[in-house]
């Protein structure tokens, strides 16, 4: 087993309360910390982590219908429907009706969206690295492995996520 990092080796008084033994509290705090680091690293982009996830999913998978897009990032369709107009207004995505089924809206990354993702790449990588910088490299891999395990183990419809094939 790899040696613990300095941060995990020492206990502070701050972690002695019941809250620090609750996964939900810790996950929420870590999310808040990551969002703050993301904002610090990408101040000129005017993009939230959710918007970045949406744009990078379109970059990876190409044009998607709104329902598939919401499932790929684990966000409710109504939330995606609220975010898309803002990204469309900024010309980062384009939406159009499906030629096969007019009820379906297709979403695609634009050249401007791709340019923004390219420009943000290093800053986003720094935000992710800063989020876990208190951990050793082995602990970082283990954290990602355990979080992935928990997310993939959820078979409920509480927070649907399209399973990778």
Helices and strands as residue ranges (DSSP letters): H 6-9, G 13-16, G 18-21, H 23-41, H 49-61, E 64-65, H 66-73, H 77-89, E 93-97, E 105-109, H 111-131, H 137-153
